[in-house]
Amino acid sequence: MAERLISEPITPFEGSSDTAAMTRGEPGLPSGFVWRDKRYEVTGVIEAWKESGACRSGGGEQYLRKHWWKIRTGNGLEMTIYFERQPRSKRQSKTRWWLYTVAEGVTDLR
């Protein structure tokens, strides 16, 4: 199944994060989120992974940069979302959750 690149911020449902993950120092996957003024419920996780990157100041260390999930939503969509551990800029300091892709063939994304 092909995926369509979206790369837009999402807003998790308030108070819906997985608290067990948060006790391990990981972001808690929300039970749902809002994207383009529409609500999406997370009904299943298909896959989860992490992305690391080199130290940005030239050191040899590796740092955890993003947490990724391929999810299924309540209306049957497959989406890839991620959480950025550090904001992209001061202007986007509160934007940490992003919708990366939606499975191709979805017609109602407005």
Helices and strands as residue ranges (DSSP letters): E 3-9, E 11-12, H 19-23, E 32-35, E 38-54, E 62-73, E 78-84, E 97-103
